[in-house]
């Protein structure tokens, strides 16, 4: 939900933004281009495909990293708090 995430980010940063403006922003070209190379299309579908491909190719590494984070979160409360915020 890009508009909701944008609203949450704006709120966190104390930037005034209403739901209508957030919806307008995420429906425009900002969400259709690759940020590091704007001449390339980057649709939500392409993003989902790339994430799925990465999970297939690097799933074991991702799993190991997540296990490490979960273990670290038990010993280091700030890590646990950060993980709770992104879940």
Order of alpha helices (4+ residues) and beta strands (2+ residues): alpha-alpha-beta-beta-alpha-alpha
